Amino acid sequence: TRTLLQQVALTAGSPNGISLAAGFGSDTPGWEVRGFMLDAGRHWYQPSFLADLCIYASFFKLQTFHLHASDNLWNQNIISGPDWRRLSSAFRFRPSPGSPITELAPLLNETWSKDEFLALQNTCSAHGVTIVPEIDTPGHSLAISKWKPELSIPGSPDHLNLSHPDTLPTIKAIWDEVLPWITANEVSIGADEYDPALADDYISFVNEMASYISSQTNNTKTIRVWGTNEPSTRLSIDTSVTIQHWDFPGDSIPVQLMSKGYRVINSEQGFLYLDGKTSDDGQFPWELVGDLMWSGAPGGGGWAPNVFSRTDGSNNTEPGNPLLRGAIMAIWNDWGNNATTPLEIYYQLARSFAVFAEKTWAGSGIRSTELSRDQFDSVYDILNAAAPGQNLNRAVPTQPNNMVFQYVNVTQPITTSFESVGPPYTLTFTVKPSASPKKSQISVPLFDGSSILAPYDGGVIFAGVDSKLHMTQSQTLAFEDITTHLLYPLPYTFPTDVPTRVEIHATQRYTYALIGGKTYWWTTELDIWGYYMKSANMSFAAPAGVVGGFGFEGELRDVELSVGA
């Protein structure tokens, strides 16, 4: 179906209209597993965004959504000290009332209820995508240690002590809560980056969890783990466990794993890792690198799921190896909620999904029907715009000159027919904040028709489903990310009782304002592992649903929103 839809999209704009060649054909994937992983443990995402990602990915024939649902931030200066509880951590499944694991998820507004998660799985499944959830233990487990600090390894609170008698029962209790929610026949227990000196404990844990999850689901579910170097002369992980390789050769060597009978999924970081917004010292790209995907294998060939090494062909398998299940690309959120908006993550994934999907479907140098790089480049923009069932681009119809709307005088809130407009766009307006606001509270209408009272903070002048633009009490413009409710202020203070012309420009990489001939950028500050701070640009969709927002005291006029930066 997807192949047919893509052909329709590619011919829809031709002078003769939609045309399909007569005849017959077949289109089958080269590998079973063709998926993507999203780190939702270190960044909160609404179920609606996750569903849209599923729908978009399905158009390019990806079929697995690996959802990393628990994790924590890491800072070398904090993690081993007395203030380790300050580090952000999360467990995203909302325990049912009265559950023994209720205290594991204190931030209920950043969790998915059982009904929400079931609905999400149903949406993805209806589009041919299976969600494989991951609860990462015994490493990356700060959320559990905050709940039960006695289970952590002293000095390493993000690692659980597997020799503590309550650790394994606690982890099993977590899975007991969540397993009934899960429709997939596999789950991931994470199990990466644990202390190699504790290899026997680690291997025993993985095998015990494989057995437990199988028994608790009437032998209907198996597990995956991340490839992790855990040297042991006594024990080995059961071969029923799929190894998701990510670090060659430091943590696992896939050809050796397959020679021992393990099934392997390729998530090699050298080809397939991204980090939200930026990475430490440029370790990972903003999107999957075209040069690597099209010509990064040994000998200048393209990447495919059987390619693990850029330089050593002996460590790459044959494409048809029956133990090679496929590949999963990954995007991590190492810097937390304030690094990106959800749509910024989509911008990194949009083209990455498409090229990755082509390579996991057709491989490289295997089929005569595989796309060349030039062929891919010639069709991607058309397919991206045509992907049905979602509007992550936040595309809108425009008037002449790419105009979305114009309002000369805004004397009361104006509800438009546009909830949000994606970049590139230009938003211009004249604003005159009042020097003497009279309100201490404002009534803030919600999109469901209700409203709430909130402290007066200067007011909202534009609002949409993805963002709001505030004129704060300190007389600056601040974008709010609706998902995280974080504010990002502009480094400019507006004069009161004086009209100021503002021209906002946005692309998928940045948002800035031109004021008085000078450029001011919306940015965020990222804590890179506690080593250094890094400033990064923010991209916001235009808050186009309501013009003249809520509680703003002053004047707003000459508003124009157009597509194109």
C-alpha positions as CSV (number, residue, x, y, z in Angstrom):
1,T,0.0,0.0,0.0
2,R,2.8,2.5,0.9
3,T,4.6,1.8,-2.3
4,L,1.4,2.5,-4.3
5,L,0.7,5.7,-2.3
6,Q,4.2,6.9,-2.9
7,Q,3.9,6.4,-6.6
8,V,0.6,8.3,-6.6
9,A,2.3,11.2,-4.7
10,L,5.2,11.3,-7.2
11,T,2.9,11.6,-10.2
12,A,0.1,13.8,-8.8
13,G,1.8,17.0,-9.8
14,S,2.5,15.9,-13.4
15,P,0.7,17.7,-16.3
16,N,-1.2,14.6,-17.1
17,G,-2.2,13.9,-13.5
18,I,-1.8,10.7,-11.5
19,S,-0.4,7.8,-13.6
20,L,0.7,4.3,-12.7
21,A,2.4,1.9,-15.0
22,A,0.3,-1.1,-16.1
23,G,1.4,-4.5,-15.1
24,F,2.2,-6.3,-11.8
25,G,5.0,-6.3,-9.3
26,S,6.1,-7.0,-5.8
27,D,7.8,-5.0,-3.1
28,T,9.2,-6.8,-0.1
29,P,11.5,-5.7,2.7
30,G,15.1,-6.9,2.9
31,W,15.0,-7.1,6.7
32,E,12.3,-7.9,9.4
33,V,13.2,-5.0,11.8
34,R,13.2,-1.5,10.3
35,G,12.7,1.0,13.1
36,F,13.5,4.0,15.1
37,M,14.2,4.7,18.8
38,L,13.1,7.9,20.5
39,D,14.5,8.8,24.0
40,A,11.3,9.7,25.9
41,G,13.0,9.1,29.2
42,R,14.9,12.4,29.2
43,H,12.3,14.4,27.3
44,W,8.6,14.4,27.7
45,Y,6.3,13.9,24.7
46,Q,2.6,13.9,24.5
47,P,1.0,10.8,23.1
48,S,-0.4,12.8,20.1
49,F,3.1,13.6,19.0
50,L,4.2,10.0,19.3
51,A,1.2,8.9,17.2
52,D,2.0,11.4,14.5
53,L,5.6,10.2,14.4
54,C,4.3,6.6,14.0
55,I,2.1,7.7,11.1
56,Y,4.8,9.6,9.4
57,A,7.3,6.8,9.8
58,S,4.8,4.2,8.4
59,F,4.6,6.1,5.1
60,F,8.3,5.2,4.5
61,K,7.6,1.6,5.6
62,L,9.3,1.7,9.0
63,Q,7.6,-0.9,11.2
64,T,9.2,-0.6,14.7
65,F,9.0,2.2,17.2
66,H,11.4,1.5,20.0
67,L,10.2,3.8,22.8
68,H,12.8,4.4,25.5
69,A,10.5,5.2,28.4
70,S,12.8,5.6,31.4
71,D,16.2,7.4,32.0
72,N,17.9,10.3,33.6
73,L,20.3,13.1,32.9
74,W,23.9,12.6,33.8
75,N,26.3,15.2,35.2
76,Q,29.8,14.2,36.3
77,N,29.8,16.8,39.1
78,I,26.4,15.8,40.5
79,I,25.9,12.1,40.0
80,S,28.3,10.8,42.6
81,G,27.8,13.6,45.1
82,P,25.2,14.4,47.8
83,D,22.9,16.3,45.4
84,W,22.3,13.5,42.9
85,R,18.5,13.8,43.4
86,R,18.7,17.1,41.6
87,L,19.3,15.4,38.3
88,S,16.2,15.0,36.2
89,S,14.9,11.5,35.8
90,A,11.6,10.0,34.6
91,F,9.5,6.8,34.3
92,R,6.8,7.5,31.7
93,F,4.2,4.9,32.5
94,R,1.6,6.2,35.0
95,P,1.0,3.5,37.6
96,S,-2.6,2.7,38.3
97,P,-4.2,3.9,41.6
98,G,-3.0,1.8,44.5
99,S,-0.2,0.3,42.5
100,P,2.9,-0.7,44.6
101,I,5.1,1.3,42.2
102,T,3.1,4.6,42.5
103,E,6.0,6.6,43.9
104,L,8.2,5.7,40.9
105,A,6.3,8.3,38.8
106,P,5.8,11.5,40.9
107,L,5.4,13.8,37.8
108,L,2.0,12.5,36.7
109,N,1.6,15.2,34.1
110,E,4.6,13.8,32.3
111,T,3.4,10.2,32.2
112,W,1.2,8.2,29.9
113,S,-1.9,6.5,31.4
114,K,-2.8,3.0,30.5
115,D,-5.6,4.1,28.3
116,E,-3.4,6.7,26.5
117,F,-0.7,4.1,25.9
118,L,-3.2,1.5,24.6
119,A,-4.7,4.1,22.2
120,L,-1.2,5.1,21.0
121,Q,-0.3,1.4,20.3
122,N,-3.6,1.0,18.5
123,T,-2.9,4.0,16.3
124,C,0.6,2.8,15.5
125,S,-0.6,-0.7,14.8
126,A,-3.3,0.5,12.4
127,H,-0.4,2.0,10.4
128,G,1.8,-1.1,10.5
129,V,4.1,0.1,13.3
130,T,4.7,-1.9,16.5
131,I,5.8,-0.1,19.6
132,V,8.5,-1.9,21.5
133,P,8.8,-0.2,25.0
134,E,12.0,0.0,26.9
135,I,12.3,0.2,30.7
136,D,16.1,0.6,31.2
137,T,17.6,-1.3,34.2
138,P,20.0,-1.9,36.0
139,G,21.8,1.2,34.6
140,H,20.2,4.5,33.8
141,S,17.9,3.9,36.8
142,L,18.0,7.1,38.8
143,A,14.2,7.2,38.8
144,I,14.2,4.0,40.8
145,S,17.0,5.1,43.1
146,K,15.1,8.3,44.0
147,W,12.1,6.0,44.9
148,K,14.2,3.4,46.7
149,P,17.7,4.7,47.3
150,E,18.7,1.6,49.2
151,L,18.8,-0.3,45.9
152,S,21.4,1.9,44.3
153,I,25.2,1.2,44.2
154,P,26.9,3.7,46.6
155,G,28.5,6.5,44.6
156,S,26.6,5.5,41.4
157,P,23.0,6.1,42.1
158,D,22.0,5.6,38.5
159,H,23.0,2.0,38.8
160,L,21.0,-0.6,40.8
161,N,22.8,-3.0,43.1
162,L,21.8,-6.4,41.7
163,S,23.0,-8.2,44.8
164,H,20.5,-6.4,47.0
165,P,17.7,-8.8,47.8
166,D,15.0,-6.3,46.9
167,T,16.3,-5.1,43.6
168,L,15.1,-7.9,41.4
169,P,11.6,-8.1,43.0
170,T,11.3,-4.3,42.5
171,I,12.2,-4.5,38.8
172,K,9.7,-7.4,38.4
173,A,7.0,-5.4,40.1
174,I,7.6,-2.6,37.6
175,W,7.2,-5.0,34.7
176,D,4.1,-6.6,36.4
177,E,2.5,-3.1,36.2
178,V,3.3,-2.4,32.6
179,L,3.3,-5.8,30.8
180,P,-0.5,-5.9,30.6
181,W,-0.4,-2.6,28.7
182,I,1.9,-3.9,26.0
183,T,0.6,-5.4,22.7
184,A,4.0,-6.1,21.1
185,N,5.6,-9.6,21.4
186,E,8.9,-8.1,22.5
187,V,10.1,-5.6,25.1
188,S,13.4,-4.1,25.8
189,I,14.9,-4.2,29.3
190,G,17.7,-1.8,28.3
191,A,20.5,-3.4,30.3
192,D,23.3,-1.3,28.8
193,E,26.4,0.4,30.2
194,Y,26.6,-1.6,33.5
195,D,29.9,-2.1,35.4
196,P,31.9,-4.9,33.6
197,A,33.3,-5.9,37.0
198,L,29.8,-7.1,37.8
199,A,29.4,-9.2,34.7
200,D,28.1,-12.3,36.4
201,D,25.4,-10.4,38.3
202,Y,24.5,-8.6,35.0
203,I,24.2,-11.8,32.9
204,S,22.2,-13.5,35.7
205,F,19.9,-10.5,35.8
206,V,19.3,-10.5,32.0
207,N,18.6,-14.2,31.9
208,E,16.3,-14.0,34.9
209,M,14.3,-11.2,33.3
210,A,14.1,-13.0,30.0
211,S,12.6,-16.0,31.8
212,Y,10.3,-13.9,34.0
213,I,8.8,-11.8,31.2
214,S,8.2,-15.0,29.1
215,S,6.5,-16.8,32.0
216,Q,4.4,-13.7,33.0
217,T,3.1,-13.5,29.4
218,N,2.4,-17.2,28.8
219,N,5.5,-17.4,26.6
220,T,4.3,-14.7,24.2
221,K,7.0,-12.1,24.9
222,T,10.7,-12.1,24.5
223,I,13.3,-9.4,25.4
224,R,15.9,-7.3,23.8
225,V,19.0,-5.8,25.5
226,W,21.6,-3.2,24.3
227,G,24.9,-4.8,23.4
228,T,27.1,-4.4,26.5
229,N,30.6,-5.6,27.2
230,E,30.1,-7.8,30.2
231,P,33.1,-10.3,30.2
232,S,32.5,-13.5,32.1
233,T,34.2,-16.8,32.0
234,R,31.3,-18.6,33.8
235,L,28.0,-17.3,32.3
236,S,26.5,-16.1,29.0
237,I,23.3,-14.4,28.0
238,D,20.7,-16.9,26.8
239,T,20.4,-16.9,23.0
240,S,16.7,-16.3,23.1
241,V,17.6,-12.6,23.9
242,T,18.1,-10.3,21.0
243,I,21.2,-8.1,21.2
244,Q,20.7,-4.6,19.9
245,H,24.2,-3.6,18.9
246,W,25.2,0.0,19.3
247,D,29.0,0.4,19.9
248,F,31.5,-1.3,17.7
249,P,33.9,-2.6,18.8
250,G,33.8,-1.3,22.4
251,D,30.6,-3.0,23.7
252,S,29.8,-5.7,21.2
253,I,31.1,-7.2,17.9
254,P,28.1,-8.4,15.9
255,V,29.9,-11.1,13.8
256,Q,31.1,-12.7,17.0
257,L,27.6,-12.5,18.5
258,M,26.0,-14.2,15.5
259,S,28.7,-16.9,15.5
260,K,27.5,-17.8,19.0
261,G,23.8,-18.0,17.8
262,Y,22.5,-14.5,18.9
263,R,20.0,-12.6,16.9
264,V,21.2,-9.1,16.3
265,I,19.6,-5.7,15.6
266,N,22.0,-3.0,14.2
267,S,21.9,0.4,15.9
268,E,25.6,1.1,15.4
269,Q,26.2,4.7,16.7
270,G,28.8,5.5,14.0
271,F,26.0,5.4,11.4
272,L,22.6,5.5,13.2
273,Y,22.8,7.8,16.3
274,L,21.4,11.3,16.6
275,D,21.2,13.6,19.7
276,G,18.5,16.1,20.2
277,K,19.7,19.5,18.9
278,T,23.4,18.9,19.3
279,S,25.9,16.4,20.6
280,D,29.1,16.5,22.7
281,D,31.9,17.8,20.5
282,G,30.0,17.0,17.3
283,Q,30.0,13.2,18.0
284,F,26.6,12.8,16.3
285,P,25.1,14.7,13.3
286,W,21.9,16.7,13.2
287,E,20.4,14.2,10.8
288,L,21.6,10.9,9.4
289,V,24.6,11.8,7.2
290,G,24.1,11.3,3.5
291,D,27.7,10.5,2.8
292,L,27.6,7.7,5.4
293,M,24.3,6.3,4.3
294,W,25.1,6.4,0.5
295,S,28.9,5.7,0.5
296,G,30.1,5.2,4.0
297,A,30.7,1.4,4.0
298,P,34.1,-0.2,3.2
299,G,35.0,0.3,-0.4
300,G,32.7,3.2,-0.8
301,G,29.4,1.3,-0.8
302,G,26.3,2.4,0.9
303,W,25.2,1.5,4.4
304,A,22.7,-1.3,5.0
305,P,21.7,-3.3,8.2
306,N,24.5,-5.7,7.6
307,V,27.2,-2.9,7.8
308,F,28.6,-2.3,11.3
309,S,32.0,-0.9,10.5
310,R,33.0,1.9,8.2
311,T,36.6,0.5,7.6
312,D,36.7,-3.2,8.3
313,G,34.6,-5.3,5.9
314,S,35.4,-8.5,7.9
315,N,33.2,-7.2,10.7
316,N,30.2,-6.7,8.4
317,T,27.9,-9.7,7.7
318,E,26.3,-11.0,4.6
319,P,23.0,-9.3,4.0
320,G,21.1,-12.5,4.2
321,N,22.5,-13.7,7.5
322,P,19.4,-15.2,9.2
323,L,20.5,-14.0,12.6
324,L,20.6,-10.3,11.5
325,R,17.1,-9.1,12.2
326,G,17.5,-5.6,10.8
327,A,18.3,-2.1,12.1
328,I,16.9,0.6,14.4
329,M,18.2,4.2,14.2
330,A,18.1,6.2,17.4
331,I,17.7,9.8,18.6
332,W,18.7,10.5,22.2
333,N,17.8,13.5,24.4
334,D,20.9,13.7,26.5
335,W,20.4,17.4,27.4
336,G,16.8,17.1,28.6
337,N,13.5,19.0,28.1
338,N,15.0,22.4,27.5
339,A,17.1,21.3,24.5
340,T,14.4,20.9,21.9
341,T,10.7,21.2,21.2
342,P,9.0,18.0,19.9
343,L,8.8,19.5,16.4
344,E,12.5,20.1,16.4
345,I,13.0,16.4,17.0
346,Y,10.7,15.7,14.0
347,Y,12.9,18.1,11.9
348,Q,15.9,15.9,12.7
349,L,14.0,12.7,12.0
350,A,12.0,13.6,8.9
351,R,14.7,13.1,6.2
352,S,16.6,10.6,8.4
353,F,13.5,8.3,8.4
354,A,13.2,8.4,4.7
355,V,16.9,7.5,3.9
356,F,17.0,5.0,6.7
357,A,13.8,3.4,5.4
358,E,15.2,3.1,1.9
359,K,18.4,1.4,3.2
360,T,16.6,-1.0,5.5
361,W,14.1,-2.0,2.8
362,A,16.4,-2.3,-0.2
363,G,19.9,-2.4,1.3
364,S,23.0,-1.3,-0.7
365,G,24.3,-3.1,-3.8
366,I,21.7,-5.9,-3.5
367,R,18.7,-5.0,-5.6
368,S,18.5,-3.3,-9.0
369,T,15.5,-1.4,-7.7
370,E,17.3,0.4,-4.9
371,L,17.4,4.2,-5.2
372,S,20.5,6.1,-6.0
373,R,21.3,9.2,-4.0
374,D,20.3,11.5,-6.8
375,Q,17.0,9.6,-7.2
376,F,16.3,9.8,-3.5
377,D,17.1,13.6,-3.4
378,S,14.8,14.2,-6.3
379,V,11.7,12.6,-4.6
380,Y,12.2,13.2,-0.9
381,D,10.6,16.7,-0.7
382,I,7.5,15.5,-2.6
383,L,7.1,12.4,-0.3
384,N,7.7,14.4,2.9
385,A,5.0,16.9,1.9
386,A,2.6,14.1,0.8
387,A,2.9,11.8,3.9
388,P,-0.7,11.3,5.0
389,G,-2.5,11.2,8.3
390,Q,-0.4,13.9,10.1
391,N,0.8,17.4,9.7
392,L,4.1,17.5,11.6
393,N,5.3,20.1,9.0
394,R,2.5,22.3,10.3
395,A,1.8,23.2,6.6
396,V,-1.1,25.6,5.9
397,P,-2.8,27.0,2.9
398,T,-1.7,30.5,2.0
399,Q,-3.1,33.5,0.2
400,P,-1.2,35.4,-2.5
401,N,2.4,36.3,-1.6
402,N,2.5,33.4,0.8
403,M,0.4,35.3,3.3
404,V,-1.4,33.3,6.1
405,F,-3.2,36.2,7.7
406,Q,-3.1,40.0,8.3
407,Y,-4.8,42.0,11.0
408,V,-4.4,45.8,11.2
409,N,-5.9,46.4,14.6
410,V,-6.2,43.8,17.3
411,T,-8.5,45.1,20.1
412,Q,-9.5,41.7,21.4
413,P,-8.4,38.1,20.9
414,I,-8.9,36.8,17.4
415,T,-9.3,33.1,16.8
416,T,-7.9,32.1,13.5
417,S,-8.4,28.9,11.4
418,F,-4.7,28.0,11.9
419,E,-3.5,26.3,15.1
420,S,0.2,26.4,14.2
421,V,2.4,27.3,11.3
422,G,5.7,25.5,10.7
423,P,8.9,27.1,9.6
424,P,10.0,28.8,7.5
425,Y,7.8,31.7,8.3
426,T,7.9,35.4,9.0
427,L,5.7,37.0,11.7
428,T,5.7,40.8,12.0
429,F,3.7,43.0,14.3
430,T,3.9,46.3,16.3
431,V,3.6,46.0,20.0
432,K,3.3,48.7,22.8
433,P,3.3,47.2,26.3
434,S,1.6,49.2,29.0
435,A,3.7,50.8,31.6
436,S,1.1,50.2,34.3
437,P,-0.6,46.8,34.1
438,K,-3.8,46.7,36.2
439,K,-4.3,43.0,36.6
440,S,-3.0,40.6,39.2
441,Q,-4.7,37.5,37.7
442,I,-5.9,36.7,34.2
443,S,-8.3,34.1,32.9
444,V,-6.5,31.9,30.4
445,P,-8.8,30.0,28.0
446,L,-7.9,26.5,27.1
447,F,-8.4,24.8,23.7
448,D,-11.0,22.5,25.1
449,G,-13.2,25.6,25.9
450,S,-12.6,25.8,29.6
451,S,-10.3,28.4,31.3
452,I,-8.1,28.7,34.4
453,L,-7.0,31.7,36.5
454,A,-3.3,32.3,36.4
455,P,-1.0,35.0,37.9
456,Y,-0.5,37.9,35.6
457,D,2.8,37.5,33.9
458,G,2.6,40.1,31.2
459,G,0.2,38.3,29.0
460,V,0.2,36.1,25.9
461,I,0.0,37.9,22.5
462,F,0.0,34.9,20.2
463,A,-1.1,31.3,21.1
464,G,-1.1,28.0,19.2
465,V,-1.1,24.2,19.8
466,D,2.7,24.1,19.8
467,S,3.8,27.4,21.2
468,K,2.8,30.7,22.8
469,L,4.5,34.0,22.6
470,H,4.4,35.9,25.9
471,M,5.1,39.6,26.6
472,T,6.5,39.0,30.1
473,Q,6.4,41.2,33.1
474,S,10.1,42.0,32.5
475,Q,9.0,43.4,29.1
476,T,10.6,40.8,26.9
477,L,9.2,38.3,24.3
478,A,9.3,34.7,25.5
479,F,8.3,31.7,23.5
480,E,6.6,28.9,25.5
481,D,6.9,25.3,24.4
482,I,3.4,23.9,25.1
483,T,4.6,20.4,25.7
484,T,7.1,21.2,28.5
485,H,5.8,24.6,29.5
486,L,9.3,26.0,29.5
487,L,9.8,29.7,28.6
488,Y,12.6,30.9,26.3
489,P,13.1,34.7,26.6
490,L,14.5,37.0,23.9
491,P,17.5,39.0,25.1
492,Y,15.7,42.3,24.5
493,T,13.7,44.6,26.8
494,F,10.9,46.5,25.2
495,P,10.2,50.1,26.1
496,T,6.7,50.7,27.7
497,D,4.1,52.9,26.1
498,V,6.2,53.1,23.0
499,P,5.3,51.2,19.8
500,T,8.0,48.8,18.6
501,R,8.1,47.0,15.3
502,V,9.1,43.3,15.5
503,E,9.9,40.9,12.7
504,I,10.3,37.3,13.7
505,H,12.0,34.8,11.3
506,A,12.1,31.1,11.8
507,T,13.6,28.1,10.1
508,Q,13.9,24.5,11.3
509,R,17.2,25.4,12.9
510,Y,16.6,28.8,14.6
511,T,14.2,31.6,15.4
512,Y,15.3,35.3,15.7
513,A,13.7,38.7,15.9
514,L,14.7,41.9,14.0
515,I,14.1,44.9,16.2
516,G,15.4,48.4,15.3
517,G,17.8,47.0,12.8
518,K,19.4,44.5,15.2
519,T,19.1,40.7,15.4
520,Y,18.1,38.9,18.6
521,W,18.1,35.1,18.9
522,W,15.9,32.7,20.9
523,T,18.4,30.3,22.5
524,T,18.7,27.7,25.2
525,E,21.6,26.7,27.5
526,L,22.6,23.0,27.5
527,D,24.6,21.3,30.2
528,I,26.9,18.9,28.4
529,W,27.6,16.1,30.9
530,G,28.7,18.7,33.5
531,Y,31.8,19.4,31.4
532,Y,30.7,22.7,29.9
533,M,27.6,24.8,29.0
534,K,26.6,25.2,25.4
535,S,24.3,27.8,23.9
536,A,22.0,26.5,21.1
537,N,19.4,28.1,18.9
538,M,15.7,27.2,19.3
539,S,13.1,26.8,16.5
540,F,9.5,27.4,17.2
541,A,6.4,26.9,15.2
542,A,4.4,30.1,14.8
543,P,1.7,30.4,17.5
544,A,-1.1,31.1,15.0
545,G,-4.3,29.9,16.7
546,V,-5.1,33.1,18.6
547,V,-3.9,36.6,17.9
548,G,-4.0,39.2,20.7
549,G,-3.9,36.5,23.3
550,F,-4.8,36.5,27.0
551,G,-4.1,39.1,29.6
552,F,-1.8,41.3,27.6
553,E,-2.1,45.0,28.5
554,G,-1.0,47.3,25.7
555,E,-1.5,47.6,22.0
556,L,-1.0,45.1,19.2
557,R,-1.4,46.0,15.6
558,D,-0.2,45.5,12.0
559,V,0.1,41.8,12.4
560,E,1.2,39.7,9.4
561,L,2.1,36.0,9.2
562,S,3.6,34.7,5.9
563,V,5.2,31.4,4.9
564,G,8.9,31.8,4.1
565,A,11.7,33.2,6.2
